[in-house]
């Protein structure tokens, strides 16, 4: 959707511009989509102020989870990532789990009411055992 891409580009510009934005809540916006999350994820990779990103009920899928996982591998600020009630499955969960093995900043990762199956849950459980920061 073109309007959600434009909105995401604006958020991405704000996040990339060195703003003081500490929390971004886009909950309940099914228009967000994978392209918008990709732009936001790229922006938070180098962001040093955002501590909470909430994308609950935004139809976030595996592709978006992969982009967020890439951002988590390099981001040193984000403490809360809320992805409840989304369409993330095993592929996205596995990528997020891999990112948790190196990320030592994220304290809260919410993944309730998703499509994560046994493979994704198993990988997340293993990653959480090696990550002493996440609660």
DRENLO-988407 format. One line per 8 residues: for each residue y, x, z of N, C-alpha, C. Coordinates in Angstrom, 1 decimal, always signed. Layout:
Y X Z Y X Z Y X Z | ...;
REM end
This chain:
-1.2 +0.8 +0.0 +0.0 +0.0 +0.0 +1.2 +0.9 +0.0 | +2.1 +0.7 -0.9 +3.3 +1.5 -1.1 +4.2 +1.5 +0.1 | +4.4 +0.3 +0.7 +5.4 +0.2 +1.8 +4.9 +1.0 +3.0 | +3.6 +1.0 +3.3 +3.0 +1.7 +4.4 +3.1 +3.2 +4.1 | +2.9 +3.6 +2.9 +3.0 +5.0 +2.5 +4.5 +5.5 +2.7 | +5.4 +4.7 +2.4 +6.8 +5.0 +2.6 +7.1 +5.2 +4.1 | +6.7 +4.2 +4.9 +6.9 +4.3 +6.3 +6.2 +5.5 +6.9 | +5.0 +5.8 +6.4 +4.3 +7.0 +6.9 +5.0 +8.3 +6.5;
+5.6 +8.3 +5.3 +6.3 +9.5 +4.9 +7.5 +9.7 +5.8 | +8.1 +8.6 +6.2 +9.3 +8.7 +7.1 +8.8 +9.3 +8.5 | +7.7 +8.7 +9.0 +7.2 +9.3 +10.3 +6.8 +10.7 +10.1 | +6.2 +11.1 +9.0 +5.8 +12.5 +8.8 +7.0 +13.4 +8.7 | +8.1 +12.9 +8.1 +9.3 +13.7 +8.0 +9.9 +13.9 +9.4 | +9.9 +12.9 +10.2 +10.4 +13.0 +11.6 +9.5 +14.0 +12.4 | +8.2 +13.9 +12.3 +7.3 +14.8 +13.0 +7.5 +16.2 +12.5 | +7.7 +16.4 +11.3 +7.9 +17.8 +10.7 +9.2 +18.4 +11.0;
+10.2 +17.6 +11.3 +11.6 +18.0 +11.4 +12.0 +18.7 +12.7 | +11.0 +18.8 +13.6 +11.3 +19.4 +14.9 +11.9 +18.4 +15.8 | +11.7 +17.1 +15.6 +12.2 +16.0 +16.4 +11.6 +16.1 +17.8 | +12.2 +15.4 +18.7 +11.7 +15.4 +20.1 +10.8 +14.2 +20.4 | +10.3 +13.6 +19.3 +9.4 +12.4 +19.5 +8.1 +12.8 +20.2 | +7.8 +12.2 +21.3 +6.7 +12.5 +22.1 +5.5 +11.6 +22.0 | +5.8 +10.3 +21.6 +4.8 +9.3 +21.5 +5.0 +8.5 +20.2 | +3.9 +8.3 +19.4 +4.0 +7.5 +18.2 +2.9 +6.5 +18.3;
+3.3 +5.2 +18.4 +2.3 +4.1 +18.6 +2.4 +3.2 +17.4 | +1.4 +3.1 +16.6 +1.3 +2.3 +15.4 +0.2 +1.2 +15.5 | -0.2 +0.9 +16.7 -1.3 -0.1 +17.0 -1.1 -1.4 +16.3 | -2.3 -1.9 +15.8 -2.3 -3.2 +15.2 -1.7 -3.3 +13.9 | -1.6 -2.2 +13.2 -1.0 -2.2 +11.9 -2.0 -1.8 +10.8 | -2.7 -2.9 +10.3 -3.8 -2.6 +9.3 -3.2 -2.0 +8.0 | -1.9 -2.0 +7.8 -1.3 -1.4 +6.6 -1.3 +0.1 +6.6 | -1.6 +0.7 +7.8 -1.5 +2.2 +7.9 -2.3 +2.9 +6.9;
-3.6 +2.7 +6.9 -4.5 +3.2 +5.9 -4.7 +4.7 +5.9 | -5.6 +5.2 +5.1 -6.0 +6.6 +5.0 -4.9 +7.5 +4.5 | -4.1 +7.1 +3.5 -3.1 +7.9 +3.0 -2.0 +8.2 +4.0 | -1.6 +7.1 +4.7 -0.6 +7.2 +5.7 -1.0 +8.2 +6.9 | -2.3 +8.0 +7.3 -2.8 +8.9 +8.3 -2.9 +10.3 +7.9 | -3.2 +10.5 +6.6 -3.2 +11.9 +6.1 -1.8 +12.5 +6.2 | -0.8 +11.8 +5.8 +0.6 +12.3 +6.0 +0.9 +12.6 +7.4 | +0.6 +11.7 +8.3 +0.9 +11.9 +9.7 +0.1 +13.1 +10.3;
-1.2 +13.2 +9.9 -2.0 +14.3 +10.3 -1.5 +15.7 +9.9 | -1.1 +15.7 +8.7 -0.5 +17.0 +8.2 +0.8 +17.4 +9.0 | +1.5 +16.4 +9.3 +2.8 +16.6 +10.1 +2.5 +17.0 +11.5 | +1.5 +16.5 +12.2 +1.2 +16.9 +13.5 +0.5 +18.2 +13.6 | +0.0 +18.8 +12.5 -0.6 +20.1 +12.6 +0.3 +21.1 +13.2 | +1.6 +21.1 +12.8 +2.5 +22.1 +13.3 +3.5 +21.5 +14.3 | +3.4 +20.3 +14.6 +4.3 +19.6 +15.6 +4.1 +20.2 +17.0 | +5.2 +20.4 +17.7 +5.1 +20.9 +19.1 +5.7 +20.0 +20.1;
+5.9 +18.7 +19.8 +6.4 +17.8 +20.8 +5.6 +16.5 +21.0 | +4.9 +16.1 +20.0 +4.1 +14.8 +20.1 +2.9 +15.0 +21.0 | +2.9 +14.2 +22.0 +1.7 +14.3 +23.0 +0.8 +13.1 +22.9 | +1.2 +12.0 +22.3 +0.4 +10.8 +22.2 +0.5 +10.2 +20.8 | -0.6 +10.0 +20.1 -0.7 +9.3 +18.8 -1.7 +8.2 +19.0 | -1.2 +7.0 +18.8 -2.0 +5.8 +19.0 -2.1 +5.0 +17.7 | -3.3 +4.9 +17.2 -3.6 +4.2 +15.9 -4.7 +3.1 +16.2 | -4.6 +2.4 +17.3 -5.6 +1.4 +17.6 -5.4 +0.3 +16.6;
-6.6 -0.2 +16.1 -6.6 -1.4 +15.2 -5.8 -1.2 +13.9 | -6.0 +0.0 +13.3 -5.2 +0.3 +12.1 -6.1 +0.5 +10.9 | -7.4 +0.1 +11.0 -8.3 +0.2 +9.9 -8.5 +1.7 +9.6 | -8.4 +2.6 +10.5 -8.7 +4.0 +10.3 -10.1 +4.2 +10.1 | -10.5 +4.9 +9.0 -11.8 +5.2 +8.6 -12.2 +6.7 +8.7 | -13.3 +7.0 +8.1 -13.8 +8.4 +8.2 -12.9 +9.4 +7.6 | -12.3 +9.0 +6.4 -11.4 +9.9 +5.7 -10.2 +10.3 +6.6 | -9.6 +9.3 +7.3 -8.5 +9.5 +8.2 -9.0 +10.4 +9.4;
-10.2 +10.1 +9.9 -10.7 +10.9 +11.1 -10.8 +12.4 +10.7 | -11.3 +12.6 +9.4 -11.4 +14.0 +9.0 -10.0 +14.7 +8.9 | -9.0 +14.0 +8.5 -7.6 +14.5 +8.4 -7.1 +14.8 +9.9 | -7.4 +13.9 +10.8 -7.0 +14.1 +12.1 -7.7 +15.2 +12.8 | -9.0 +15.4 +12.5 -9.8 +16.5 +13.0 -9.2 +17.8 +12.5 | -8.8 +17.9 +11.3 -8.1 +19.1 +10.8 -6.9 +19.5 +11.5 | -6.1 +18.4 +11.8 -4.9 +18.6 +12.6 -5.2 +19.1 +14.0 | -6.2 +18.5 +14.6 -6.6 +18.9 +16.0 -7.0 +20.4 +16.1;
-7.5 +20.9 +15.0 -8.0 +22.3 +15.0 -6.8 +23.3 +15.2 | -5.6 +22.8 +14.8 -4.5 +23.8 +14.8 -3.3 +23.3 +15.8 | -3.3 +22.0 +16.1 -2.3 +21.4 +16.9 -2.4 +21.9 +18.4 | -1.4 +22.3 +19.0 -1.4 +22.8 +20.4 -0.6 +22.0 +21.3 | -0.4 +20.7 +21.0 +0.5 +19.8 +21.8 -0.1 +18.5 +22.1 | -0.8 +17.9 +21.1 -1.3 +16.5 +21.3 -2.3 +16.4 +22.4 | -2.0 +15.5 +23.4 -2.9 +15.3 +24.5 -3.7 +14.0 +24.5 | -3.2 +13.0 +23.7 -3.9 +11.7 +23.7 -3.9 +11.3 +22.2;
-5.2 +11.0 +21.8 -5.4 +10.4 +20.5 -6.2 +9.1 +20.7 | -5.6 +8.0 +20.4 -6.2 +6.7 +20.6 -6.6 +6.0 +19.3 | -7.9 +5.9 +19.1 -8.4 +5.4 +17.8 -9.3 +4.2 +18.0 | -9.2 +3.5 +19.1 -10.0 +2.3 +19.4 -9.9 +1.3 +18.3 | -11.0 +0.5 +18.1 -11.0 -0.6 +17.2 -10.7 -0.3 +15.8 | -11.4 +0.7 +15.3 -11.2 +1.2 +13.9 -12.5 +1.3 +13.2 | -12.5 +1.8 +12.0 -13.7 +1.8 +11.1 -14.3 +3.2 +11.0 | -14.1 +4.0 +12.0 -14.6 +5.4 +12.0 -16.1 +5.3 +12.2;
-16.9 +6.0 +11.4 -18.3 +6.1 +11.5 -18.8 +7.5 +11.9 | -20.0 +7.8 +11.6 -20.6 +9.1 +12.0 -19.9 +10.3 +11.4 | -19.5 +10.2 +10.1 -18.9 +11.3 +9.4 -17.6 +11.7 +10.1 | -16.8 +10.7 +10.4 -15.5 +11.0 +11.1 -15.7 +11.5 +12.5 | -16.7 +10.9 +13.2 -17.0 +11.3 +14.6 -17.4 +12.8 +14.6 | -18.3 +13.2 +13.6 -18.8 +14.5 +13.6 -17.6 +15.5 +13.4 | -16.7 +15.2 +12.5 -15.5 +16.0 +12.3 -14.7 +16.1 +13.5 | -14.4 +15.0 +14.2 -13.6 +15.0 +15.4 -14.4 +15.9 +16.5;
-15.7 +15.8 +16.6 -16.4 +16.5 +17.5 -16.3 +18.0 +17.2 | -16.4 +18.4 +16.0 -16.2 +19.8 +15.6 -14.9 +20.3 +16.0 | -13.8 +19.5 +15.9 -12.5 +19.9 +16.3 -12.4 +20.1 +17.8 | -13.1 +19.3 +18.5 -13.1 +19.4 +20.0 -13.7 +20.7 +20.5 | -14.5 +21.3 +19.7 -15.1 +22.6 +20.1 -14.1 +23.7 +20.2 | -12.9 +23.6 +19.4 -11.9 +24.6 +19.5 -10.6 +24.1 +20.1 | -10.3 +22.9 +20.1 -9.1 +22.3 +20.7 -9.2 +22.3 +22.2 | -8.3 +22.9 +22.9 -8.2 +22.9 +24.3 -7.0 +22.3 +24.9;
-6.4 +21.4 +24.1 -5.2 +20.7 +24.6 -5.5 +19.2 +24.7 | -6.2 +18.6 +23.8 -6.5 +17.1 +23.9 -7.2 +16.8 +25.1 | -6.6 +15.8 +25.9 -7.2 +15.4 +27.1 -7.9 +14.0 +27.0 | -7.4 +13.2 +26.1 -8.0 +11.8 +26.0 -8.2 +11.5 +24.5 | -9.4 +11.2 +24.2 -9.8 +10.7 +22.9 -10.5 +9.4 +23.0 | -9.9 +8.3 +22.5 -10.4 +7.0 +22.7 -11.1 +6.5 +21.4 | -12.3 +6.2 +21.5 -13.1 +5.8 +20.3 -13.9 +4.5 +20.5 | -13.5 +3.6 +21.4 -14.2 +2.4 +21.6 -14.1 +1.5 +20.4;
-15.1 +0.6 +20.2 -15.1 -0.4 +19.2 -14.9 +0.2 +17.8 | -15.7 +1.2 +17.5 -15.7 +1.8 +16.2 -17.1 +1.6 +15.6 | -17.3 +2.3 +14.5 -18.7 +2.2 +13.8 -19.5 +3.4 +14.0 | -19.2 +4.2 +15.0 -19.9 +5.4 +15.3 -21.3 +5.1 +15.7 | -22.3 +5.7 +15.0 -23.7 +5.5 +15.3 -24.2 +6.7 +16.2 | -25.5 +6.8 +16.2 -26.2 +7.7 +17.1 -25.9 +9.2 +16.7 | -25.8 +9.5 +15.4 -25.5 +10.9 +15.0 -24.1 +11.3 +15.5 | -23.1 +10.4 +15.3 -21.8 +10.7 +15.7 -21.7 +10.8 +17.2;
-22.3 +9.9 +17.9 -22.3 +9.9 +19.4 -23.0 +11.2 +20.0 | -24.1 +11.6 +19.3 -24.8 +12.8 +19.8 -23.9 +14.0 +19.6 | -23.3 +14.1 +18.5 -22.4 +15.3 +18.2 -21.2 +15.3 +19.1 | -20.6 +14.1 +19.4 -19.5 +14.1 +20.3 -19.9 +14.5 +21.7 | -21.1 +14.0 +22.1 -21.6 +14.4 +23.5 -21.8 +15.9 +23.6 | -22.3 +16.5 +22.6 -22.5 +17.9 +22.6 -21.2 +18.7 +22.7 | -20.3 +18.2 +21.9 -18.9 +18.9 +21.9 -18.2 +18.7 +23.2 | -18.4 +17.6 +23.8 -17.7 +17.3 +25.1 -18.3 +18.2 +26.2;
-19.5 +18.6 +26.1 -20.1 +19.5 +27.1 -19.5 +20.9 +27.1 | -19.0 +21.3 +25.9 -18.4 +22.6 +25.8 -16.9 +22.6 +25.9 | -16.3 +21.4 +26.1 -14.9 +21.3 +26.2 -14.6 +20.8 +27.6 | -13.9 +21.7 +28.4 -13.7 +21.4 +29.8 -12.3 +20.7 +30.0 | -11.6 +20.5 +28.9 -10.2 +19.9 +29.1 -10.3 +18.4 +28.9 | -11.0 +17.9 +28.0 -11.0 +16.5 +27.7 -11.6 +15.7 +28.9 | -11.0 +14.6 +29.2 -11.5 +13.7 +30.3 -12.4 +12.7 +29.9;
REM end
